[in-house]
Amino acid sequence: WPASVTPIANKAFAAGQKQNYYQAIRYYKQALKLAPGCDLYLMSIGSAYAMIGQKERAVLYLKRAAEISPGNSRIKENLNEVLS
């Protein structure tokens, strides 16, 4: 799956860098369908939701990412930031 998901993930990342969070969410969700359970995509979706003020959705995705990778400090930081 990496070959098919990488171009989509790159588009998602680029959209996020341009602060086009709605588009980033769409692309990251597409990538997540190809790589279910990917903590990075879950975290990125959660972070994008946080940036557009959708805190509840952000928390859902960030918690799922934290469950998959409980030792990932970046995920924990993003989740704590949204919860505070």
GIRA-V702458 format. One record per run of one state. SS is the DSSP state (helix for helix, strand for strand, loop for the rest). FROM is the first residue (numbers start at 1). LEN is the number of residues. If there is no record, write none. Layout:
BEGIN
SS | FROM | LEN
SS | FROM | LEN
END
This chain:
BEGIN
loop | 1 | 1
helix | 2 | 16
loop | 18 | 3
helix | 21 | 14
loop | 35 | 4
helix | 39 | 13
loop | 52 | 3
helix | 55 | 14
loop | 69 | 4
helix | 73 | 11
loop | 84 | 1
END
